[in-house]
Amino acid sequence: MNEQIKQIAERLKGLRDSLELSTEEMAAHSNRTPDEIRRYETGETDIPMSFLFDVAQHFNIDTSTLISGEEPRMKTYFLTRYGKGKSVERNKAYKYQDLASGYVHPNVEPFEVTVEPNDRAIHLNSHEGEEFNYVLEGRLLFRINNKDLILNPGDSIYFDSSNPHGMKALDNTQVKFLAIINK
């Protein structure tokens, strides 16, 4: 089991326990099934970022707290140096660097996302809010509402993230993009 997923799973269970919610109540608050909540809390399955966003938004906590276990402290600004964002590797296909992990209650969540090439099918997810993705390097197959779009370096897409969406690296090459997610 990935150590970061295990730690996030423990924080999710701790949050639910501290709020004195049953697995069924947490499932109802997050539009998931009780079985999904149980799998997330044991770390036996990947925990989608969309789920973490939904939980953070619903319970008015920072997504970065769920991801890193550290409380943000900055209220005026938070500087992230190149390559120094709080890193989260949920699985081998995706790596997220939280670029505002130290800022208290940001209105948007900025991430540098790295997508590794793989042969797996595109996994679709959805979450509340809107999202902006800007490709920094590589070519990205972006799927939204069963429509496939190819994004090249310098291309961007802004979309309603409640629509099922997912991505895949093309050309057997790593892709990096900036994702800004509105809560």
Secondary structure as UniProt FT lines:
FT   HELIX           3..18
FT   TURN            19..20
FT   HELIX           23..30
FT   HELIX           34..42
FT   HELIX           49..58
FT   TURN            59..60
FT   HELIX           63..68
FT   TURN            82..83
FT   STRAND          86..88
FT   STRAND          94..98
FT   TURN            99..102
FT   STRAND          108..115
FT   STRAND          130..137
FT   STRAND          140..144
FT   TURN            145..146
FT   STRAND          147..151
FT   TURN            153..154
FT   STRAND          156..160
FT   TURN            161..162
FT   STRAND          165..169
FT   TURN            171..172
FT   STRAND          175..182
//
